[in-house]
Amino acid sequence: MAGRLLKRQASLHQFANRFLHCAPSSIFTPHLAPFAFVAPPLYEPGCTGDCEARDLRQSLPDFGESFASAAALAEVAQQDSSEDPHVQLTAAGRYALEFFTGDVRGAGTPCPATIRLVGTEGESQDFVLGDNPEEPGFRRGESISYELEVDEDLGDLRSIFVRQANPSDGVGWYLEKIQLRGLEGVIEFPCHAWLGKDDAGDFNAAQERNLIPCGAVHLQEAIAEKLLEQPLSVHASGMSVAHPEKAKDPNARAVNRKHLGWGGEDAYFYDSRPGISGLGVADGVYMWKEQGIDSGRFSKSLMSSALQAVRQGAHDVLTVLKSAHKTVQEDEIQGSSTICLVTIDTRVGRLNSANLGDSGFLVLGKTPVNPEMHLKYRSPQQEHQFGCPYQLGHEEKADKPRHAMLATVPLMPNDVVVLGSDGLFDNMDSEQILEDVKSHIGEHKHPSAIAQHLVSIAYNNSMDRDLETPYSLAATEAFDMIYTGGKPDDITVVVAELR
């Protein structure tokens, strides 16, 4: 079938221009979504034009059930269930498409992409996009518009097939979404996932995906909740250590207690109540100290408030995040902090997360398709630019809970959830974490032993000037210079084992 590329135009994301502020942070201070629905940035239910939903069934091959974020599902629910998200063209045979590259670490790629339009009456030829020799590929935080012409009638457009045209190591692409502009307005084809190997060398995803238009997944299929025959039990522990230069500061020394701990500007919590478990990590921005502000107070307050919200019965992860943020605002605590929150519904085996910044989590476990323990999900590092993560803060220009990246991941018995500050993930890649957890699980070690050992390895890696680490790889890509070595930092780890 014949077809032509008529026009190309590049621009910044419409929402990227809002990120004009980054709280003080030293720039010397990547992602799998095969099982999760991820929706960055979060828009409140009821918004128009940014409905986030995708073919969850293709992203859950081992489970055959679908899950999605509550905020995204609320948006889908507001659509008329009888509405058919087909596409009417701008003109006969012409498709105006806009490709949005995510604003997470390493999201851009110099590699072109091949796309194919799939309709009810046929398919288009393959179009190669992003092959402009002067501006190859797709840049982080930007969008590129193309106008394509197809000679034959495709009928109603049902999906868009996307793959990397020339895949190789280190050129992974985090595709956020594709928008199609037609006579009926804008149709979303969400992705929110990696294609290929990310630039930090930490994750190798599928090189092709089929995207379906927003609203094509029925709400009841998407939530598909089923009570487990036996609720999961969560066994958790955490540990923090401060940056070695802070060790002599009594206000920065690590305090590791059951349910709540901190070290330097890092803090964590974990707790369980009937039907729900909550876990969290926060990383205060150290550079506020130059203005006489202790961001350690900010991160500790976030974690303490989140702990109280879980103990008071909050199940929704966004509710926990908003509650913690409200507390630090009411207490007029200054500073800023990244935050990663996870709630686990033990009745149905479901993890919900809200993440702002470069703290994060991963899920390890087995599935019927892959009986070996493997990486099931890893959260992306959410940054405005390299070294400037999203963060809650006391200033009006700081990020807000609504900017959090949400994800939902199904869980099974024997899964392991690992939360960490960037001190962990900048100094250990996912494969290292996986192998260390596997060895400890095989020896029937408690989560406390796993957390302590991960902290120890991350600390040793951070002090090694010659080691290739996720941070050195990301810095090399960001600055186009060769970097080696770890990144000394506060390090926090929370480990939860499900039984």
The 8 nearest C-alpha neighbors of each residue, nearest first, counted from 0:
[[1, 124, 123, 2, 151, 150, 149, 122],
 [0, 2, 150, 149, 124, 3, 123, 151],
 [1, 3, 149, 148, 150, 124, 0, 4],
 [2, 4, 148, 147, 5, 149, 1, 126],
 [3, 5, 147, 6, 146, 148, 2, 145],
 [4, 6, 146, 147, 3, 148, 145, 7],
 [5, 7, 146, 145, 4, 8, 147, 144],
 [6, 8, 145, 144, 146, 143, 9, 5],
 [7, 9, 144, 143, 145, 10, 6, 142],
 [10, 8, 143, 142, 144, 7, 11, 141],
 [11, 9, 142, 141, 143, 12, 8, 144],
 [10, 12, 141, 142, 13, 140, 15, 9],
 [13, 11, 15, 141, 14, 142, 140, 10],
 [12, 14, 15, 11, 16, 17, 10, 141],
 [15, 13, 12, 16, 17, 18, 11, 140],
 [16, 14, 12, 17, 13, 18, 11, 140],
 [17, 15, 18, 14, 13, 19, 12, 11],
 [16, 18, 15, 14, 19, 13, 20, 396],
 [19, 17, 16, 20, 15, 383, 21, 14],
 [20, 18, 17, 16, 21, 396, 15, 383],
 [21, 19, 18, 396, 22, 397, 17, 383],
 [20, 22, 387, 23, 19, 397, 18, 24],
 [21, 23, 24, 20, 335, 397, 284, 387],
 [24, 22, 286, 287, 21, 25, 284, 285],
 [23, 25, 286, 22, 284, 26, 387, 28],
 [24, 26, 28, 27, 386, 286, 23, 387],
 [27, 25, 386, 28, 24, 387, 385, 474],
 [26, 28, 25, 386, 486, 24, 474, 470],
 [27, 25, 26, 386, 488, 24, 486, 487],
 [30, 379, 197, 199, 201, 104, 380, 202],
 [31, 29, 379, 377, 202, 193, 378, 32],
 [30, 32, 377, 376, 33, 204, 193, 202],
 [31, 33, 35, 34, 376, 192, 30, 377],
 [32, 34, 58, 35, 31, 59, 376, 375],
 [35, 33, 59, 58, 32, 408, 376, 375],
 [36, 34, 408, 32, 407, 406, 33, 37],
 [35, 37, 67, 406, 407, 68, 38, 66],
 [38, 36, 406, 405, 191, 35, 39, 404],
 [37, 39, 405, 404, 40, 41, 51, 36],
 [40, 38, 404, 41, 37, 405, 403, 402],
 [39, 41, 402, 404, 38, 403, 42, 401],
 [42, 40, 402, 39, 401, 403, 38, 404],
 [41, 43, 401, 44, 40, 46, 49, 70],
 [42, 44, 46, 45, 41, 70, 401, 74],
 [45, 43, 74, 46, 73, 70, 42, 71],
 [44, 46, 74, 43, 47, 77, 73, 42],
 [47, 45, 44, 43, 42, 48, 49, 74],
 [48, 46, 49, 45, 50, 74, 44, 42],
 [47, 49, 50, 46, 185, 187, 186, 184],
 [50, 48, 47, 51, 46, 42, 187, 74],
 [49, 51, 74, 48, 213, 52, 71, 75],
 [50, 52, 71, 49, 38, 189, 213, 53],
 [53, 51, 213, 189, 71, 50, 214, 54],
 [54, 52, 55, 189, 211, 213, 216, 190],
 [53, 55, 56, 57, 211, 216, 210, 58],
 [54, 56, 58, 65, 57, 53, 59, 66],
 [55, 57, 59, 58, 54, 65, 63, 64],
 [56, 58, 55, 59, 54, 60, 33, 63],
 [59, 57, 33, 55, 56, 34, 60, 54],
 [60, 58, 34, 56, 57, 62, 61, 63],
 [61, 59, 62, 63, 57, 58, 56, 34],
 [60, 62, 59, 368, 63, 366, 367, 369],
 [61, 63, 64, 59, 60, 366, 367, 65],
 [62, 64, 60, 59, 61, 56, 65, 57],
 [65, 63, 62, 56, 223, 59, 66, 220],
 [66, 64, 221, 55, 56, 222, 223, 220],
 [65, 67, 222, 221, 407, 55, 223, 36],
 [68, 66, 36, 407, 221, 222, 69, 72],
 [69, 67, 71, 70, 407, 406, 72, 405],
 [68, 70, 72, 71, 73, 67, 315, 74],
 [71, 69, 73, 68, 72, 44, 74, 43],
 [70, 72, 74, 68, 51, 73, 69, 52],
 [73, 71, 75, 69, 74, 70, 76, 68],
 [72, 74, 76, 70, 71, 75, 44, 69],
 [73, 75, 71, 72, 44, 77, 76, 50],
 [74, 76, 72, 77, 73, 78, 214, 71],
 [77, 75, 73, 74, 78, 72, 218, 79],
 [78, 76, 74, 75, 73, 79, 45, 80],
 [79, 77, 76, 75, 80, 74, 82, 214],
 [78, 80, 82, 81, 77, 76, 75, 83],
 [81, 79, 82, 78, 217, 76, 83, 214],
 [80, 82, 79, 83, 78, 84, 217, 214],
 [83, 81, 79, 80, 84, 78, 214, 85],
 [82, 84, 85, 81, 215, 214, 80, 79],
 [85, 83, 82, 212, 214, 215, 86, 213],
 [86, 84, 155, 83, 156, 157, 87, 212],
 [87, 85, 156, 155, 88, 181, 84, 186],
 [86, 88, 181, 182, 183, 85, 89, 155],
 [87, 89, 181, 90, 94, 93, 182, 86],
 [88, 90, 181, 182, 93, 94, 87, 91],
 [91, 89, 88, 93, 92, 94, 181, 87],
 [90, 92, 93, 88, 89, 152, 148, 149],
 [91, 93, 149, 148, 150, 90, 152, 94],
 [94, 92, 148, 90, 147, 91, 88, 89],
 [93, 95, 147, 146, 88, 96, 148, 89],
 [96, 94, 146, 180, 179, 145, 147, 93],
 [97, 95, 179, 145, 178, 144, 94, 146],
 [96, 98, 144, 178, 143, 177, 145, 142],
 [97, 99, 177, 143, 142, 176, 144, 100],
 [100, 98, 142, 176, 175, 177, 141, 174],
 [99, 101, 174, 175, 139, 140, 141, 173],
 [102, 100, 175, 140, 173, 103, 106, 174],
 [101, 103, 140, 139, 106, 382, 383, 100],
 [104, 102, 381, 382, 106, 101, 380, 105],
 [103, 105, 106, 380, 29, 382, 381, 385],
 [104, 106, 198, 107, 103, 197, 29, 199],
 [107, 105, 173, 139, 172, 103, 104, 101],
 [108, 106, 139, 138, 137, 172, 105, 100],
 [107, 109, 170, 110, 137, 172, 136, 171],
 [110, 108, 136, 135, 137, 111, 170, 107],
 [109, 111, 136, 108, 165, 170, 112, 163],
 [112, 110, 129, 136, 130, 164, 128, 163],
 [113, 111, 163, 164, 128, 127, 162, 129],
 [112, 114, 127, 162, 164, 126, 161, 163],
 [115, 113, 161, 126, 160, 125, 112, 162],
 [114, 116, 125, 160, 123, 159, 124, 117],
 [117, 115, 159, 123, 122, 158, 160, 118],
 [118, 116, 122, 158, 157, 156, 159, 121],
 [119, 117, 156, 153, 157, 155, 121, 154],
 [118, 120, 154, 155, 121, 153, 156, 157],
 [121, 119, 153, 154, 118, 152, 122, 155],
 [122, 120, 153, 118, 119, 117, 123, 154],
 [123, 121, 117, 116, 118, 153, 124, 115],
 [124, 122, 116, 115, 0, 125, 149, 117],
 [123, 125, 0, 115, 126, 2, 1, 122],
 [124, 126, 115, 114, 113, 123, 127, 116],
 [127, 125, 114, 113, 128, 124, 115, 4],
 [128, 126, 113, 112, 125, 114, 111, 130],
 [129, 127, 112, 130, 111, 113, 126, 114],
 [128, 130, 136, 111, 135, 131, 112, 137],
 [129, 131, 111, 135, 128, 132, 136, 127],
 [130, 132, 135, 134, 133, 129, 136, 128],
 [133, 131, 135, 134, 130, 129, 136, 109],
 [132, 134, 131, 135, 130, 136, 129, 109],
 [135, 133, 131, 132, 136, 129, 130, 137],
 [136, 134, 131, 109, 130, 132, 129, 133],
 [135, 137, 109, 129, 110, 111, 108, 130],
 [136, 138, 108, 107, 109, 129, 100, 139],
 [139, 137, 107, 141, 108, 140, 100, 136],
 [138, 140, 107, 106, 100, 141, 102, 101],
 [139, 141, 102, 101, 100, 12, 138, 11],
 [142, 140, 11, 12, 139, 138, 100, 10],
 [141, 143, 99, 98, 10, 12, 11, 9],
 [142, 144, 9, 98, 8, 97, 10, 145],
 [145, 143, 97, 8, 7, 96, 9, 98],
 [146, 144, 7, 96, 6, 95, 97, 147],
 [145, 147, 95, 6, 5, 94, 4, 96],
 [148, 146, 4, 94, 5, 93, 3, 145],
 [147, 149, 93, 3, 2, 92, 4, 94],
 [150, 148, 2, 92, 151, 93, 1, 123],
 [149, 151, 1, 2, 92, 148, 152, 0],
 [152, 150, 149, 153, 92, 0, 1, 123],
 [151, 153, 154, 92, 150, 120, 149, 121],
 [154, 152, 120, 118, 121, 122, 151, 119],
 [153, 155, 120, 119, 118, 152, 156, 121],
 [154, 156, 118, 85, 119, 86, 157, 153],
 [155, 157, 118, 86, 85, 117, 158, 154],
 [158, 156, 118, 117, 155, 211, 85, 119],
 [159, 157, 211, 117, 210, 156, 116, 209],
 [160, 158, 116, 210, 209, 115, 117, 161],
 [159, 161, 209, 115, 114, 208, 210, 116],
 [162, 160, 114, 208, 207, 113, 209, 159],
 [163, 161, 207, 113, 206, 112, 164, 208],
 [162, 164, 112, 166, 165, 206, 113, 111],
 [163, 165, 112, 113, 111, 166, 162, 110],
 [166, 164, 163, 110, 167, 111, 112, 162],
 [167, 165, 163, 164, 195, 110, 170, 168],
 [168, 166, 170, 169, 165, 196, 195, 171],
 [169, 167, 196, 170, 166, 200, 171, 197],
 [168, 170, 198, 197, 196, 171, 200, 167],
 [171, 169, 108, 168, 198, 167, 197, 196],
 [172, 170, 197, 196, 195, 194, 169, 198],
 [171, 173, 194, 106, 108, 193, 107, 174],
 [174, 172, 193, 106, 101, 192, 100, 175],
 [175, 173, 100, 101, 176, 191, 172, 192],
 [174, 176, 191, 101, 190, 100, 99, 173],
 [177, 175, 189, 190, 99, 188, 174, 98],
 [176, 178, 98, 188, 97, 99, 187, 189],
 [179, 177, 187, 97, 96, 186, 188, 185],
 [180, 178, 96, 186, 185, 95, 181, 97],
 [179, 181, 185, 95, 184, 186, 178, 96],
 [182, 180, 89, 88, 184, 183, 87, 185],
 [181, 183, 184, 89, 87, 88, 180, 86],
 [184, 182, 181, 87, 185, 86, 180, 186],
 [183, 185, 181, 182, 180, 186, 179, 87],
 [184, 186, 180, 179, 181, 178, 187, 183],
 [185, 187, 179, 178, 180, 212, 184, 188],
 [188, 186, 178, 213, 212, 189, 177, 185],
 [187, 189, 212, 177, 211, 176, 210, 213],
 [190, 188, 176, 53, 187, 51, 52, 191],
 [189, 191, 176, 175, 192, 174, 210, 188],
 [192, 190, 175, 174, 37, 189, 176, 38],
 [191, 193, 190, 173, 32, 174, 175, 194],
 [194, 192, 173, 172, 30, 204, 195, 174],
 [193, 195, 206, 172, 205, 204, 171, 207],
 [196, 194, 171, 206, 204, 203, 205, 193],
 [195, 197, 203, 171, 169, 202, 168, 204],
 [198, 196, 171, 169, 200, 199, 202, 29],
 [197, 199, 169, 105, 200, 170, 171, 196],
 [198, 200, 473, 472, 201, 469, 197, 29],
 [201, 199, 198, 197, 202, 169, 196, 469],
 [202, 200, 199, 428, 29, 429, 197, 469],
 [201, 203, 196, 197, 30, 200, 204, 29],
 [202, 204, 196, 195, 197, 205, 201, 31],
 [205, 203, 195, 194, 196, 193, 31, 206],
 [204, 206, 194, 207, 195, 203, 208, 193],
 [207, 205, 194, 195, 162, 163, 204, 208],
 [206, 208, 162, 161, 205, 194, 163, 209],
 [209, 207, 161, 160, 210, 162, 206, 205],
 [208, 210, 160, 159, 161, 158, 211, 207],
 [211, 209, 159, 158, 188, 208, 160, 190],
 [210, 212, 158, 188, 53, 54, 157, 213],
 [213, 211, 188, 187, 215, 214, 84, 186],
 [212, 214, 187, 52, 215, 188, 53, 50],
 [213, 215, 216, 75, 212, 84, 52, 217],
 [214, 216, 213, 212, 217, 84, 211, 53],
 [217, 215, 214, 218, 54, 221, 53, 220],
 [216, 218, 220, 219, 221, 215, 214, 80],
 [219, 217, 221, 220, 76, 216, 222, 72],
 [218, 220, 221, 222, 217, 223, 216, 224],
 [221, 219, 217, 223, 218, 222, 65, 216],
 [220, 222, 65, 218, 66, 219, 223, 67],
 [221, 223, 66, 219, 224, 220, 65, 67],
 [224, 222, 220, 221, 219, 65, 64, 225],
 [225, 223, 222, 347, 226, 66, 65, 64],
 [226, 224, 347, 227, 223, 346, 348, 228],
 [225, 227, 347, 346, 228, 224, 230, 348],
 [226, 228, 229, 347, 230, 346, 225, 348],
 [227, 229, 226, 230, 346, 347, 225, 231],
 [228, 230, 227, 231, 346, 226, 345, 232],
 [231, 229, 346, 345, 227, 232, 228, 347],
 [232, 230, 345, 498, 497, 229, 233, 346],
 [231, 233, 498, 497, 230, 234, 345, 496],
 [232, 234, 497, 496, 495, 235, 231, 498],
 [235, 233, 496, 495, 497, 232, 446, 236],
 [236, 234, 495, 494, 446, 233, 496, 269],
 [235, 237, 447, 494, 446, 493, 495, 450],
 [238, 236, 493, 492, 450, 494, 447, 235],
 [237, 239, 492, 491, 255, 450, 451, 493],
 [240, 238, 491, 262, 490, 261, 253, 492],
 [241, 239, 262, 253, 490, 489, 491, 242],
 [242, 240, 489, 263, 262, 253, 243, 245],
 [241, 243, 489, 488, 245, 244, 487, 263],
 [244, 242, 246, 245, 241, 487, 488, 489],
 [243, 245, 242, 246, 247, 241, 248, 487],
 [246, 244, 248, 243, 242, 247, 251, 241],
 [245, 247, 243, 248, 244, 252, 241, 242],
 [248, 246, 245, 249, 244, 252, 251, 243],
 [247, 249, 251, 245, 250, 246, 252, 244],
 [250, 248, 252, 251, 247, 246, 245, 253],
 [251, 249, 248, 252, 263, 253, 245, 247],
 [252, 250, 263, 248, 249, 262, 245, 253],
 [253, 251, 249, 262, 246, 250, 263, 241],
 [252, 262, 254, 240, 261, 239, 241, 255],
 [255, 253, 261, 260, 262, 256, 252, 239],
 [256, 254, 260, 238, 253, 261, 239, 257],
 [257, 255, 260, 259, 258, 254, 237, 238],
 [256, 258, 259, 255, 236, 260, 237, 269],
 [257, 259, 269, 268, 270, 256, 260, 236],
 [260, 258, 268, 256, 257, 267, 269, 255],
 [261, 259, 255, 256, 254, 267, 266, 268],
 [262, 260, 266, 254, 265, 253, 239, 267],
 [253, 261, 263, 241, 240, 239, 265, 252],
 [264, 262, 251, 241, 265, 489, 252, 295],
 [263, 265, 295, 283, 282, 262, 294, 285],
 [266, 264, 282, 262, 261, 263, 281, 283],
 [267, 265, 261, 281, 299, 260, 280, 298],
 [266, 268, 280, 279, 260, 259, 302, 261],
 [269, 267, 259, 258, 279, 278, 302, 306],
 [268, 270, 278, 258, 277, 279, 259, 235],
 [269, 271, 277, 258, 276, 278, 268, 306],
 [272, 270, 276, 275, 277, 273, 269, 233],
 [271, 273, 275, 276, 274, 310, 270, 312],
 [274, 272, 275, 271, 276, 345, 312, 346],
 [273, 275, 345, 346, 344, 272, 276, 230],
 [276, 274, 344, 272, 343, 273, 345, 271],
 [277, 275, 271, 343, 342, 270, 272, 344],
 [276, 278, 342, 270, 269, 341, 309, 271],
 [279, 277, 269, 341, 268, 340, 342, 270],
 [278, 280, 340, 268, 267, 339, 341, 269],
 [279, 281, 267, 339, 338, 266, 419, 420],
 [282, 280, 338, 266, 298, 337, 265, 336],
 [281, 283, 265, 337, 336, 264, 298, 420],
 [284, 282, 336, 264, 294, 298, 295, 335],
 [283, 285, 336, 286, 335, 294, 24, 287],
 [286, 284, 287, 288, 283, 294, 264, 24],
 [285, 287, 288, 24, 23, 284, 289, 25],
 [288, 286, 292, 289, 290, 285, 23, 334],
 [287, 289, 291, 292, 286, 290, 293, 285],
 [288, 290, 287, 291, 286, 292, 285, 23],
 [291, 289, 288, 287, 292, 286, 293, 23],
 [290, 292, 288, 289, 293, 287, 286, 294],
 [293, 291, 288, 287, 290, 294, 334, 333],
 [294, 292, 295, 288, 296, 334, 287, 291],
 [295, 293, 334, 283, 297, 296, 284, 335],
 [294, 296, 264, 293, 298, 297, 283, 299],
 [297, 295, 299, 294, 298, 293, 300, 332],
 [296, 298, 294, 300, 295, 299, 334, 332],
 [297, 299, 301, 283, 295, 281, 300, 296],
 [300, 298, 296, 302, 266, 301, 297, 303],
 [299, 301, 303, 297, 298, 302, 304, 296],
 [300, 302, 323, 298, 304, 299, 303, 305],
 [303, 301, 305, 299, 304, 300, 267, 268],
 [302, 304, 300, 306, 305, 301, 299, 307],
 [305, 303, 323, 307, 301, 306, 302, 300],
 [306, 304, 302, 308, 323, 307, 303, 319],
 [307, 305, 303, 309, 304, 308, 302, 310],
 [306, 308, 310, 304, 305, 309, 311, 303],
 [307, 309, 305, 311, 310, 306, 313, 319],
 [310, 308, 313, 312, 306, 311, 307, 277],
 [311, 309, 307, 312, 308, 306, 272, 313],
 [310, 312, 308, 309, 313, 307, 306, 272],
 [311, 313, 309, 310, 314, 308, 272, 275],
 [312, 314, 309, 308, 315, 311, 319, 318],
 [315, 313, 312, 316, 275, 309, 342, 344],
 [314, 316, 318, 317, 313, 319, 342, 351],
 [317, 315, 319, 318, 342, 352, 320, 314],
 [316, 318, 320, 319, 315, 321, 353, 400],
 [317, 319, 321, 315, 316, 320, 322, 313],
 [318, 320, 316, 322, 317, 321, 305, 308],
 [321, 319, 317, 323, 318, 322, 324, 316],
 [320, 322, 324, 318, 323, 319, 325, 317],
 [321, 323, 319, 325, 320, 324, 318, 326],
 [324, 322, 304, 301, 326, 305, 320, 325],
 [323, 325, 321, 326, 322, 327, 320, 328],
 [324, 326, 328, 322, 323, 327, 321, 329],
 [325, 327, 329, 323, 328, 324, 330, 322],
 [328, 326, 330, 332, 324, 329, 325, 331],
 [327, 329, 331, 325, 326, 330, 324, 332],
 [328, 330, 326, 331, 327, 325, 332, 324],
 [329, 331, 327, 328, 332, 326, 325, 333],
 [332, 330, 328, 329, 327, 333, 393, 326],
 [333, 331, 327, 330, 297, 328, 334, 393],
 [334, 332, 393, 331, 297, 292, 335, 294],
 [335, 333, 294, 392, 297, 393, 292, 287],
 [334, 336, 392, 391, 283, 284, 294, 390],
 [337, 335, 283, 390, 282, 391, 284, 298],
 [336, 338, 390, 356, 282, 281, 355, 391],
 [337, 339, 281, 355, 280, 354, 336, 358],
 [338, 340, 354, 280, 279, 359, 358, 353],
 [341, 339, 279, 353, 352, 278, 354, 338],
 [342, 340, 352, 278, 351, 277, 279, 316],
 [341, 343, 277, 351, 276, 350, 316, 278],
 [342, 344, 350, 276, 275, 349, 345, 351],
 [345, 343, 275, 349, 346, 348, 274, 347],
 [344, 346, 231, 348, 274, 230, 347, 275],
 [347, 345, 230, 344, 226, 274, 227, 348],
 [346, 348, 226, 227, 345, 349, 225, 344],
 [349, 347, 410, 345, 344, 409, 346, 411],
 [348, 350, 409, 344, 410, 343, 347, 408],
 [349, 351, 343, 408, 407, 342, 409, 344],
 [352, 350, 407, 342, 341, 406, 316, 343],
 [353, 351, 341, 406, 405, 340, 316, 407],
 [354, 352, 405, 340, 404, 403, 339, 316],
 [353, 355, 339, 404, 403, 338, 340, 356],
 [356, 354, 403, 389, 338, 337, 390, 339],
 [357, 355, 389, 388, 381, 337, 358, 390],
 [356, 358, 380, 381, 421, 388, 359, 337],
 [357, 359, 420, 421, 356, 419, 339, 338],
 [360, 358, 339, 419, 378, 418, 357, 420],
 [361, 359, 418, 417, 378, 377, 419, 362],
 [360, 362, 377, 376, 417, 416, 378, 363],
 [361, 363, 416, 376, 375, 415, 374, 417],
 [364, 362, 374, 415, 375, 373, 414, 416],
 [363, 365, 414, 372, 373, 415, 375, 413],
 [364, 366, 372, 370, 371, 369, 373, 367],
 [365, 367, 369, 368, 370, 61, 364, 371],
 [368, 366, 369, 370, 61, 365, 62, 371],
 [367, 369, 366, 61, 370, 365, 60, 62],
 [368, 370, 366, 371, 367, 365, 372, 373],
 [371, 369, 365, 366, 367, 368, 372, 364],
 [372, 370, 369, 365, 373, 364, 366, 368],
 [373, 371, 364, 365, 363, 370, 437, 374],
 [374, 372, 363, 364, 371, 375, 365, 433],
 [373, 375, 363, 376, 362, 364, 433, 372],
 [376, 374, 362, 363, 373, 364, 34, 33],
 [377, 375, 362, 31, 361, 32, 374, 34],
 [376, 378, 361, 31, 30, 360, 379, 362],
 [377, 379, 359, 360, 361, 30, 380, 376],
 [380, 378, 30, 29, 381, 377, 103, 359],
 [381, 379, 357, 103, 104, 356, 382, 29],
 [380, 382, 356, 103, 357, 388, 389, 379],
 [383, 381, 388, 384, 389, 103, 387, 356],
 [382, 384, 387, 388, 389, 18, 102, 385],
 [383, 385, 382, 387, 386, 388, 104, 102],
 [384, 386, 387, 382, 477, 104, 26, 383],
 [387, 385, 26, 388, 384, 27, 28, 25],
 [386, 388, 384, 385, 382, 383, 21, 24],
 [389, 387, 382, 356, 357, 383, 381, 386],
 [388, 390, 356, 355, 382, 381, 398, 337],
 [391, 389, 337, 336, 398, 356, 355, 335],
 [390, 392, 398, 335, 336, 397, 399, 337],
 [393, 391, 335, 397, 394, 334, 390, 336],
 [392, 394, 333, 334, 335, 395, 328, 332],
 [395, 393, 396, 397, 392, 333, 334, 335],
 [394, 396, 397, 393, 392, 398, 399, 391],
 [395, 397, 394, 20, 398, 19, 392, 21],
 [398, 396, 392, 394, 395, 391, 399, 390],
 [399, 397, 391, 390, 389, 402, 396, 400],
 [398, 400, 401, 402, 391, 397, 403, 390],
 [401, 399, 402, 403, 321, 320, 398, 391],
 [400, 402, 41, 399, 403, 42, 43, 40],
 [403, 401, 40, 41, 400, 399, 398, 404],
 [404, 402, 355, 354, 400, 401, 353, 41],
 [403, 405, 39, 354, 353, 40, 38, 41],
 [406, 404, 353, 38, 37, 352, 403, 68],
 [405, 407, 37, 352, 36, 351, 35, 68],
 [406, 408, 351, 35, 350, 36, 67, 68],
 [407, 409, 35, 350, 349, 34, 410, 351],
 [410, 408, 349, 348, 350, 407, 411, 34],
 [411, 409, 348, 349, 408, 414, 350, 412],
 [410, 412, 414, 348, 413, 409, 497, 364],
 [411, 413, 498, 497, 414, 231, 410, 496],
 [414, 412, 497, 498, 411, 415, 496, 364],
 [415, 413, 364, 497, 412, 363, 411, 496],
 [414, 416, 496, 363, 495, 362, 364, 497],
 [415, 417, 362, 495, 494, 361, 363, 496],
 [418, 416, 494, 360, 361, 493, 362, 495],
 [419, 417, 360, 493, 492, 359, 494, 416],
 [420, 418, 492, 491, 423, 359, 358, 360],
 [419, 421, 358, 422, 491, 423, 490, 282],
 [420, 422, 424, 358, 423, 425, 357, 419],
 [421, 423, 490, 420, 488, 425, 489, 424],
 [424, 422, 421, 426, 457, 425, 419, 420],
 [423, 425, 421, 427, 426, 422, 428, 419],
 [426, 424, 470, 469, 421, 422, 423, 427],
 [425, 427, 457, 424, 468, 423, 485, 461],
 [428, 426, 424, 423, 457, 425, 431, 468],
 [427, 429, 431, 430, 201, 469, 424, 432],
 [428, 430, 432, 431, 433, 201, 427, 202],
 [429, 431, 433, 432, 428, 434, 201, 374],
 [432, 430, 434, 433, 428, 429, 427, 435],
 [431, 433, 429, 435, 430, 434, 436, 428],
 [432, 434, 430, 436, 431, 435, 429, 437],
 [435, 433, 437, 431, 436, 432, 430, 438],
 [434, 436, 432, 438, 437, 433, 431, 439],
 [435, 437, 439, 433, 438, 434, 440, 432],
 [438, 436, 434, 440, 435, 439, 441, 433],
 [437, 439, 441, 435, 436, 440, 434, 442],
 [438, 440, 442, 436, 441, 444, 437, 443],
 [441, 439, 443, 437, 442, 438, 444, 436],
 [442, 440, 438, 439, 443, 437, 444, 436],
 [441, 443, 439, 440, 444, 438, 437, 445],
 [444, 442, 440, 441, 439, 445, 438, 446],
 [443, 445, 439, 442, 440, 448, 446, 449],
 [444, 446, 447, 448, 443, 449, 440, 439],
 [447, 445, 449, 448, 494, 236, 235, 450],
 [446, 448, 236, 450, 445, 449, 451, 237],
 [449, 447, 451, 446, 445, 450, 452, 444],
 [450, 448, 446, 452, 447, 451, 453, 439],
 [451, 449, 447, 453, 448, 452, 492, 494],
 [452, 450, 448, 454, 449, 453, 447, 455],
 [451, 453, 455, 449, 454, 450, 448, 456],
 [454, 452, 456, 450, 455, 451, 457, 449],
 [453, 455, 457, 451, 452, 456, 458, 450],
 [454, 456, 452, 458, 453, 457, 451, 459],
 [457, 455, 459, 453, 458, 454, 460, 452],
 [456, 458, 460, 454, 426, 459, 455, 423],
 [457, 459, 461, 455, 456, 460, 454, 462],
 [460, 458, 456, 462, 461, 457, 455, 463],
 [461, 459, 457, 463, 462, 458, 485, 426],
 [460, 462, 485, 486, 487, 458, 459, 463],
 [461, 463, 459, 460, 485, 487, 464, 458],
 [464, 462, 460, 484, 465, 461, 466, 485],
 [465, 463, 484, 466, 485, 462, 483, 461],
 [466, 464, 484, 483, 463, 467, 485, 482],
 [465, 467, 484, 463, 464, 483, 468, 485],
 [466, 468, 483, 484, 471, 465, 472, 469],
 [467, 469, 471, 470, 426, 485, 466, 472],
 [470, 468, 425, 472, 199, 471, 428, 426],
 [469, 471, 425, 473, 468, 472, 474, 426],
 [472, 470, 483, 474, 482, 468, 473, 469],
 [473, 471, 199, 475, 469, 470, 474, 468],
 [472, 474, 199, 470, 476, 475, 471, 477],
 [475, 473, 477, 471, 476, 472, 478, 470],
 [474, 476, 481, 480, 472, 482, 479, 473],
 [475, 477, 473, 479, 474, 478, 472, 198],
 [478, 476, 474, 475, 479, 473, 385, 105],
 [477, 479, 480, 475, 476, 474, 481, 473],
 [480, 478, 476, 475, 477, 481, 474, 482],
 [481, 479, 475, 478, 482, 476, 474, 477],
 [480, 482, 475, 483, 479, 474, 471, 472],
 [483, 481, 471, 475, 480, 474, 472, 484],
 [484, 482, 471, 467, 465, 466, 464, 481],
 [485, 483, 464, 466, 465, 463, 467, 471],
 [484, 486, 461, 460, 426, 463, 468, 462],
 [485, 487, 461, 488, 426, 484, 425, 470],
 [488, 486, 461, 462, 242, 485, 489, 422],
 [489, 487, 242, 422, 490, 486, 28, 241],
 [488, 490, 241, 242, 422, 240, 263, 265],
 [491, 489, 422, 240, 239, 423, 488, 420],
 [490, 492, 239, 420, 419, 238, 265, 240],
 [491, 493, 419, 238, 237, 418, 450, 239],
 [494, 492, 237, 418, 236, 417, 450, 419],
 [495, 493, 417, 235, 446, 236, 416, 450],
 [496, 494, 235, 416, 234, 415, 233, 446],
 [495, 497, 415, 234, 233, 414, 235, 413],
 [498, 496, 233, 413, 412, 414, 232, 231],
 [497, 412, 232, 413, 231, 233, 496, 414]]
